[in-house]
Amino acid sequence: MTTTTSPSVDLGWHMGAPSLAIDPDALSPERMRARFSGMRETSPTVNVWRGAGPVSALPRALRNDIDALTFVPLGAQTPMRCDASLAANHTDGIVVLHRGQVVYESFDGPLKPHKPHVCMSVTKSLVGTLAAAEMVAGRIDPDALVPVYVPELTDSAWGNATVRQVMDMTTALQYDEDYANPAAEVWAYLRVAAQLPGMPAPAGSPIGIRAFLQTLRANGTHGERYAYKTVNTEVLGWILCNVTGLPLEQLIEERLWTPMGAVQDAYFVVDPRGQAGAGGAFSGALRDMARFGETMRCRGFFNGRQIVPEAAVADVERGADPAHFAQAGYTLLPGWSYRNQWWMTHNAHGAYCARGIHGQNIYVDPKAEMVIARFASHPKAASANTDPTTLPAYHALAQHLISAS
């Protein structure tokens, strides 16, 4: 009898996501791809059920004219093909919808259509959408101070911040989100949130996300400028849970995944207290992320029902003040703003997107009737590493779909 083994077995690699506790190379580009498609193999998680109903249809009308489509990357002069940009951005998978039909799809590496992939900060837009829906329903007042809904934060940085300032990240916090700075507070947050397997929080640290939030302090006046801080989304998730009386995973399940007719269960990484990480701990299947994007493009109506209130989607599309956003110094994103945990381009198409580190995206272009969902494993965290060959490619594809219609 002849037996065969794969190269990964020969090398002694874990067949799923590598454990940081025993694998010092687990964050190498090659291993990162496996880890991003298997977060629950190294971290405690809680499930998000897709429900017992039928899977919603995503009709297929695949095109053969997208790979060769060209665009000019930001800051460059030489055109690049769309298929070349996928490799340049370490794309694990991409789905393009046009008028609700799948016109392009590609999977690479360990990612498969049925496998959830970590969404990173795309998670924030899920949470922001649910919060916008609660505002439309009148259960959350955007002008109320945070302690109205979370008294435990009275003495924290959010003690005199409004919910709207949390939603649009115009809070002034003594908290650094720079992933390139090993001393940044974001690393302390990730450790207490149990999102760095094998790297527990030091002794004496707060236990869990909510305890950590209570230790943070302000460093200025809220409402004057945009500053991206993941901990704002954790506050927003806490508000949502208190207002609805439901844990975050159940909210996503009941108000998005089940009514959308998702094809796969999703899941959250949870902290030592069992709290789902609202800022970036969600993993879902790529086609289901496309379904969520299509729900937004259709102003909340999908799978035969109004899933998100139309007024909540309109509030997202309205955007925020680009002058606040400009102070953050995103030189590749001129004229953008941030509203309800979504990034607003304010371009001629009214496009907006959900974005996560290492290249996670949902891009909604209402004028082109296009949605793009993409997972990636770029070795560098910041979106500035993928934006030059992502944003112009998306816009070129949108223009192509309009002209070819």
RODO-2510 file (C-alpha; in nm, 4 decimals, decimal comma):
residues 405
     n   res          X          Y          Z
     1     m     0,0000     0,0000     0,0000
     2     t     0,1308     0,3424    -0,0944
     3     t     0,0726     0,6450     0,1293
     4     t     0,1308     1,0083     0,0527
     5     t     0,1723     1,3139     0,2685
     6     s     0,1437     1,6798     0,1884
     7     p     0,4413     1,9180     0,2131
     8     s     0,2839     2,0777     0,5198
     9     v     0,2832     1,7427     0,7000
    10     d     0,6400     1,6749     0,5925
    11     l     0,7485     2,0053     0,7424
    12     g     0,5595     1,9446     1,0642
    13     w     0,3211     2,2385     1,0106
    14     h    -0,0198     2,2495     1,1714
    15     m    -0,2755     2,1661     0,9034
    16     g    -0,5109     2,4420     1,0129
    17     a    -0,4225     2,7728     1,1717
    18     p    -0,0783     2,7703     1,3330
    19     s    -0,0513     2,8284     1,7062
    20     l     0,1504     3,1339     1,7998
    21     a     0,2348     2,9637     2,1256
    22     i     0,4424     2,6956     1,9536
    23     d     0,5137     2,8447     1,6103
    24     p     0,7343     3,1562     1,6114
    25     d     0,6831     3,1941     1,2348
    26     a     0,3021     3,1916     1,2560
    27     l     0,2802     3,5531     1,1394
    28     s     0,4980     3,4968     0,8339
    29     p     0,3135     3,5726     0,5060
    30     e     0,2806     3,2029     0,4204
    31     r     0,1385     3,1054     0,7583
    32     m    -0,0749     3,4176     0,7936
    33     r    -0,2974     3,3033     0,5075
    34     a    -0,3771     2,9797     0,6906
    35     r    -0,4343     3,1574     1,0200
    36     f    -0,6760     3,4109     0,8723
    37     s    -0,8893     3,1256     0,7356
    38     g    -0,8887     2,9368     1,0640
    39     m    -0,9030     3,1757     1,3587
    40     r    -1,1188     2,9449     1,5653
    41     e    -0,8460     2,6806     1,5690
    42     t    -0,6282     2,8928     1,7976
    43     s    -0,8776     3,1213     1,9739
    44     p    -1,1952     3,0846     2,1817
    45     t    -1,4984     3,1625     1,9664
    46     v    -1,8752     3,1865     1,9716
    47     n    -2,0880     3,0816     1,6758
    48     v    -2,3168     3,2960     1,4596
    49     w    -2,5774     3,0602     1,3168
    50     r    -2,6925     3,1122     0,9595
    51     g    -3,0408     2,9946     1,0552
    52     a    -3,2600     2,7089     0,9329
    53     g    -3,3979     2,8829     0,6255
    54     p    -3,2928     2,8465     0,2626
    55     v    -2,9758     3,0089     0,1306
    56     s    -3,0474     3,3283    -0,0596
    57     a    -2,9694     3,3231    -0,4293
    58     l    -2,6582     3,4823    -0,5749
    59     p    -2,7127     3,4252    -0,9479
    60     r    -2,3966     3,3763    -1,1515
    61     a    -2,3219     3,5614    -1,4750
    62     l    -1,9436     3,5336    -1,4855
    63     r    -1,7600     3,7675    -1,7214
    64     n    -1,4322     3,7017    -1,9017
    65     d    -1,3337     4,0662    -1,9476
    66     i    -1,2328     4,1598    -1,5923
    67     d    -0,8907     3,9998    -1,5478
    68     a    -0,7470     4,1989    -1,8388
    69     l    -0,9049     4,5285    -1,7317
    70     t    -0,6319     4,7847    -1,6580
    71     f    -0,5996     5,0782    -1,4212
    72     v    -0,3203     5,3057    -1,3029
    73     p    -0,2229     5,2525    -0,9371
    74     l    -0,2137     5,5562    -0,7113
    75     g     0,1208     5,7322    -0,7426
    76     a     0,2203     5,5304    -1,0501
    77     q     0,2249     5,5915    -1,4240
    78     t     0,2284     5,2383    -1,5601
    79     p    -0,1068     5,0566    -1,5972
    80     m    -0,1688     4,7319    -1,4106
    81     r    -0,4070     4,4495    -1,4946
    82     c    -0,6769     4,3645    -1,2434
    83     d    -0,5623     4,0047    -1,2134
    84     a    -0,2088     4,1242    -1,1383
    85     s    -0,3401     4,3452    -0,8593
    86     l    -0,4830     4,0417    -0,6803
    87     a    -0,1400     3,8881    -0,6424
    88     a     0,0130     4,2247    -0,5497
    89     n    -0,2383     4,2626    -0,2670
    90     h    -0,2051     3,9034    -0,1399
    91     t    -0,5738     3,8487    -0,2164
    92     d    -0,7167     3,5299    -0,0669
    93     g    -1,0548     3,5664    -0,2334
    94     i    -1,2708     3,8185    -0,4144
    95     v    -1,6348     3,8266    -0,5244
    96     v    -1,7764     4,0976    -0,7512
    97     l    -2,1517     4,1473    -0,7765
    98     h    -2,3191     4,3553    -1,0465
    99     r    -2,6912     4,4101    -1,0054
   100     g    -2,6950     4,1201    -0,7630
   101     q    -2,5216     3,8723    -0,9929
   102     v    -2,1768     3,7231    -0,9418
   103     v    -1,9755     3,8499    -1,2370
   104     y    -1,6298     3,7633    -1,1028
   105     e    -1,4995     3,5314    -0,8341
   106     s    -1,1578     3,4030    -0,7355
   107     f    -1,0221     3,2046    -0,4413
   108     d    -0,6555     3,1438    -0,3655
   109     g    -0,4487     2,9619    -0,1067
   110     p    -0,6305     2,7979     0,1856
   111     l    -0,9480     3,0073     0,1466
   112     k    -1,2440     2,8159     0,0027
   113     p    -1,6027     2,9292    -0,0649
   114     h    -1,7271     2,7503     0,2467
   115     k    -1,4525     2,8686     0,4844
   116     p    -1,4893     3,1755     0,7044
   117     h    -1,2019     3,4245     0,6939
   118     v    -1,1303     3,6878     0,9558
   119     c    -1,2872     4,0198     0,8581
   120     m    -1,0727     4,2395     1,0798
   121     s    -1,2259     4,5886     1,0925
   122     v    -1,4932     4,5107     0,8354
   123     t    -1,6559     4,3882     1,1579
   124     k    -1,6946     4,7517     1,2610
   125     s    -1,9311     4,8208     0,9725
   126     l    -2,1560     4,5310     1,0780
   127     v    -2,1752     4,6804     1,4268
   128     g    -2,2214     5,0357     1,2962
   129     t    -2,5063     4,9271     1,0707
   130     l    -2,6895     4,7627     1,3612
   131     a    -2,6373     5,0740     1,5734
   132     a    -2,7695     5,2966     1,2935
   133     a    -3,0785     5,0743     1,2790
   134     e    -3,1309     5,1190     1,6544
   135     m    -3,1011     5,4960     1,6120
   136     v    -3,3637     5,4954     1,3370
   137     a    -3,5902     5,2909     1,5645
   138     g    -3,5454     5,5508     1,8394
   139     r    -3,3846     5,3142     2,0865
   140     i    -3,0461     5,4873     2,0719
   141     d    -3,0158     5,8663     2,0837
   142     p    -2,7020     5,9703     1,8931
   143     d    -2,6803     6,2912     2,0969
   144     a    -2,6919     6,1147     2,4324
   145     l    -2,3769     6,0725     2,6356
   146     v    -2,2299     5,7232     2,6407
   147     p    -2,2894     5,6691     3,0183
   148     v    -2,6642     5,6945     2,9554
   149     y    -2,6332     5,3458     2,8053
   150     v    -2,3145     5,2229     2,9745
   151     p    -2,2837     5,3693     3,3270
   152     e    -1,9596     5,1778     3,3807
   153     l    -1,7874     5,4227     3,1428
   154     t    -1,8769     5,7360     3,3415
   155     d    -1,5215     5,7861     3,4674
   156     s    -1,3532     5,6774     3,1445
   157     a    -1,2564     5,8652     2,8282
   158     w    -1,6160     5,8330     2,7090
   159     g    -1,7739     5,9906     3,0163
   160     n    -1,8561     6,3116     2,8253
   161     a    -1,8601     6,1693     2,4695
   162     t    -2,1802     6,1340     2,2683
   163     v    -2,2866     5,8196     2,0893
   164     r    -2,2512     6,0036     1,7575
   165     q    -1,8890     6,0867     1,8378
   166     v    -1,8297     5,7179     1,9060
   167     m    -2,0090     5,6188     1,5847
   168     d    -1,8012     5,8544     1,3703
   169     m    -1,4770     5,8166     1,5710
   170     t    -1,4390     6,1817     1,6626
   171     t    -1,3520     6,1015     2,0232
   172     a    -1,0246     6,2257     2,1713
   173     l    -0,8574     5,9253     2,3339
   174     q    -0,5197     5,8566     2,4875
   175     y    -0,4847     5,5476     2,2731
   176     d    -0,2525     5,4729     1,9802
   177     e    -0,3773     5,2496     1,6941
   178     d    -0,0434     5,2322     1,5107
   179     y     0,0243     4,8626     1,4445
   180     a     0,3834     4,9450     1,3516
   181     n     0,4456     5,0731     1,7075
   182     p     0,4966     4,7804     1,9471
   183     a     0,4245     5,0115     2,2419
   184     a     0,0882     5,1268     2,1019
   185     e    -0,2177     5,0689     2,3201
   186     v    -0,3782     4,8687     2,0396
   187     w    -0,1511     4,5767     2,1335
   188     a    -0,2682     4,5885     2,4950
   189     y    -0,6273     4,5862     2,3689
   190     l    -0,5634     4,2859     2,1426
   191     r    -0,4066     4,0938     2,4293
   192     v    -0,6921     4,1500     2,6741
   193     a    -0,9340     4,0674     2,3914
   194     a    -0,7625     3,7268     2,3444
   195     q    -0,7025     3,8052     1,9768
   196     l    -0,3309     3,7258     1,9871
   197     p    -0,3028     3,3514     2,0525
   198     g     0,0046     3,2682     2,2550
   199     m     0,0447     3,6322     2,3643
   200     p    -0,1647     3,6716     2,6816
   201     a    -0,2034     4,0014     2,8619
   202     p     0,0633     4,0662     3,1288
   203     a    -0,0189     3,9909     3,4896
   204     g    -0,2290     4,2643     3,6457
   205     s    -0,3922     4,3642     3,3177
   206     p    -0,7690     4,4182     3,3004
   207     i    -0,9559     4,0962     3,2316
   208     g    -1,1518     4,1328     2,9116
   209     i    -1,2399     4,4132     2,6718
   210     r    -1,4919     4,5953     2,8880
   211     a    -1,2597     4,6171     3,1858
   212     f    -0,9895     4,7535     2,9554
   213     l    -1,2217     5,0226     2,8182
   214     q    -1,2808     5,1535     3,1688
   215     t    -0,9086     5,2272     3,2090
   216     l    -0,8787     5,4571     2,9045
   217     r    -0,8721     5,8365     2,9379
   218     a    -0,9349     6,1306     2,7070
   219     n    -0,6551     6,3485     2,5736
   220     g    -0,8514     6,6389     2,4274
   221     t    -1,1964     6,7611     2,3318
   222     h    -1,4354     6,5193     2,1681
   223     g    -1,6004     6,6031     1,8362
   224     e    -1,3257     6,8126     1,6783
   225     r    -1,1458     6,5626     1,4548
   226     y    -1,1614     6,2105     1,3230
   227     a    -0,9209     5,9584     1,4772
   228     y    -0,9496     5,5880     1,4036
   229     k    -0,9617     5,3916     1,7309
   230     t    -1,0926     5,0354     1,7460
   231     v    -1,1942     5,0777     2,1079
   232     n    -1,4744     5,3118     1,9969
   233     t    -1,6391     5,0172     1,8244
   234     e    -1,6093     4,8105     2,1406
   235     v    -1,7957     5,0876     2,3224
   236     l    -2,0596     5,0904     2,0497
   237     g    -2,0982     4,7137     2,0771
   238     w    -2,1455     4,7481     2,4527
   239     i    -2,4149     5,0103     2,3951
   240     l    -2,5922     4,7812     2,1472
   241     c    -2,5862     4,4877     2,3855
   242     n    -2,7255     4,6957     2,6726
   243     v    -3,0007     4,8534     2,4621
   244     t    -3,1168     4,5266     2,3045
   245     g    -3,0426     4,2913     2,5918
   246     l    -2,8718     4,0558     2,3450
   247     p    -2,5074     3,9538     2,3009
   248     l    -2,3426     4,0767     1,9841
   249     e    -2,3249     3,7360     1,8199
   250     q    -2,7010     3,6932     1,8598
   251     l    -2,7652     4,0390     1,7158
   252     i    -2,5620     3,9599     1,4036
   253     e    -2,7324     3,6230     1,3768
   254     e    -3,0912     3,7417     1,4165
   255     r    -3,0723     4,0751     1,2367
   256     l    -2,8286     4,0062     0,9543
   257     w    -2,7090     3,6489     0,8951
   258     t    -3,0412     3,4655     0,9250
   259     p    -3,2583     3,7167     0,7337
   260     m    -2,9868     3,7508     0,4655
   261     g    -3,0049     3,3776     0,3983
   262     a    -2,6332     3,3347     0,4622
   263     v    -2,4749     3,0202     0,3217
   264     q    -2,2401     2,9546     0,6160
   265     d    -2,2293     3,0039     0,9908
   266     a    -1,9924     3,2770     1,1044
   267     y    -1,8186     3,3299     1,4383
   268     f    -1,6563     3,5787     1,6734
   269     v    -1,3379     3,5435     1,8755
   270     v    -1,4313     3,6115     2,2388
   271     d    -1,2351     3,7546     2,5306
   272     p    -1,1818     3,5779     2,8673
   273     r    -1,5246     3,7047     2,9801
   274     g    -1,6934     3,5558     2,6745
   275     q    -1,7548     3,8923     2,5056
   276     a    -1,7401     3,8980     2,1262
   277     g    -1,4857     4,1448     1,9899
   278     a    -1,6856     4,4155     1,8122
   279     g    -1,3822     4,5869     1,6644
   280     g    -1,2467     4,3152     1,4371
   281     a    -1,3005     3,9623     1,5686
   282     f    -1,5677     3,8434     1,3224
   283     s    -1,5046     3,5693     1,0652
   284     g    -1,7477     3,5002     0,7827
   285     a    -1,7597     3,3372     0,4404
   286     l    -1,6730     3,5619     0,1464
   287     r    -2,0012     3,5153    -0,0383
   288     d    -2,1898     3,6077     0,2800
   289     m    -1,9864     3,9267     0,3109
   290     a    -2,0940     4,0000    -0,0472
   291     r    -2,4548     3,9395     0,0572
   292     f    -2,4151     4,1956     0,3333
   293     g    -2,2698     4,4445     0,0865
   294     e    -2,5589     4,3805    -0,1523
   295     t    -2,8038     4,4382     0,1332
   296     m    -2,6493     4,7813     0,1825
   297     r    -2,6433     4,8583    -0,1900
   298     c    -3,0151     4,7780    -0,2107
   299     r    -3,0794     5,0201     0,0762
   300     g    -3,1360     4,7445     0,3272
   301     f    -3,3669     4,5259     0,1154
   302     f    -3,2411     4,1771     0,0354
   303     n    -3,3695     3,8201     0,0207
   304     g    -3,7261     3,9453    -0,0168
   305     r    -3,7316     4,1575     0,2972
   306     q    -3,6218     4,4854     0,4521
   307     i    -3,3315     4,3678     0,6666
   308     v    -3,1763     4,7055     0,7519
   309     p    -3,4042     5,0112     0,7719
   310     e    -3,3705     5,2212     0,4575
   311     a    -3,3210     5,5307     0,6719
   312     a    -3,0233     5,3653     0,8426
   313     v    -2,8546     5,2992     0,5066
   314     a    -2,9308     5,6575     0,3997
   315     d    -2,7632     5,7828     0,7163
   316     v    -2,4513     5,5851     0,6245
   317     e    -2,4535     5,7136     0,2674
   318     r    -2,4846     6,0712     0,3890
   319     g    -2,1303     6,0569     0,5188
   320     a    -1,9738     6,2868     0,7755
   321     d    -1,7583     6,5986     0,7698
   322     p    -1,4544     6,5549     0,5399
   323     a    -1,2840     6,8397     0,7296
   324     h    -1,2818     6,6240     1,0445
   325     f    -1,1468     6,3304     0,8443
   326     a    -0,8733     6,5335     0,6754
   327     q    -0,7049     6,5972     1,0099
   328     a    -0,6186     6,2278     1,0363
   329     g    -0,3674     6,2633     0,7540
   330     y    -0,4816     5,9874     0,5180
   331     t    -0,3071     6,1251     0,2090
   332     l    -0,4407     5,8463    -0,0137
   333     l    -0,8019     5,9233     0,0836
   334     p    -0,8593     6,2928     0,0012
   335     g    -1,2130     6,4177     0,0556
   336     w    -1,3266     6,1055     0,2416
   337     s    -1,5215     6,0888     0,5669
   338     y    -1,6256     5,8272     0,8241
   339     r    -1,9887     5,7681     0,9188
   340     n    -2,1483     5,4960     1,1303
   341     q    -1,8282     5,2888     1,1129
   342     w    -1,8187     5,3050     0,7307
   343     w    -1,5595     5,4789     0,5112
   344     m    -1,7180     5,7239     0,2654
   345     t    -1,5326     5,8113    -0,0569
   346     h    -1,7605     6,1023    -0,1586
   347     n    -1,6630     6,0260    -0,5177
   348     a    -1,8902     6,0741    -0,8187
   349     h    -2,0391     5,7274    -0,7660
   350     g    -2,1180     5,7784    -0,3965
   351     a    -1,9087     5,4711    -0,3142
   352     y    -1,8435     5,3662     0,0432
   353     c    -1,6647     5,0749     0,2036
   354     a    -1,5888     4,8613     0,5045
   355     r    -1,2149     4,8185     0,5552
   356     g    -0,9906     4,5973     0,7642
   357     i    -0,6178     4,5603     0,8137
   358     h    -0,4201     4,3250     0,5899
   359     g    -0,6588     4,3976     0,2998
   360     q    -1,0160     4,3085     0,4034
   361     n    -1,2824     4,5026     0,2085
   362     i    -1,6476     4,5394     0,1257
   363     y    -1,6847     4,8082    -0,1423
   364     v    -2,0312     4,9374    -0,2361
   365     d    -2,0727     5,1494    -0,5513
   366     p    -2,4390     5,2536    -0,5816
   367     k    -2,4065     5,4202    -0,9236
   368     a    -2,2376     5,1176    -1,0804
   369     e    -2,4750     4,8812    -0,8927
   370     m    -2,1623     4,6959    -0,7868
   371     v    -2,0452     4,5283    -0,4680
   372     i    -1,6971     4,3865    -0,4099
   373     a    -1,6098     4,1627    -0,1155
   374     r    -1,2444     4,0764    -0,0725
   375     f    -1,0319     3,8907     0,1800
   376     a    -0,6544     3,9217     0,1831
   377     s    -0,3458     3,8417     0,3876
   378     h    -0,1115     4,1268     0,3082
   379     p     0,1962     4,0961     0,5317
   380     k     0,1705     4,4633     0,6336
   381     a    -0,1321     4,5664     0,8350
   382     a    -0,2107     4,9241     0,7253
   383     s    -0,4543     4,9737     0,4369
   384     a    -0,2117     5,2250     0,2865
   385     n    -0,0173     4,9214     0,1642
   386     t    -0,3082     4,7949    -0,0477
   387     d    -0,5017     5,1119    -0,1333
   388     p    -0,2788     5,2154    -0,4280
   389     t    -0,3640     4,8974    -0,6178
   390     t    -0,7117     4,8420    -0,4754
   391     l    -0,9077     5,1686    -0,4851
   392     p    -0,8298     5,2614    -0,8479
   393     a    -0,8962     4,9007    -0,9539
   394     y    -1,2385     4,9086    -0,7881
   395     h    -1,3303     5,2375    -0,9541
   396     a    -1,2048     5,1218    -1,2945
   397     l    -1,4165     4,8075    -1,2612
   398     a    -1,7192     5,0155    -1,1673
   399     q    -1,6752     5,2355    -1,4730
   400     h    -1,6273     4,9287    -1,6911
   401     l    -1,9489     4,7688    -1,5660
   402     i    -2,1407     5,0900    -1,6298
   403     s    -2,0063     5,1263    -1,9822
   404     a    -2,0620     4,7588    -2,0652
   405     s    -2,4232     4,7590    -1,9454
***
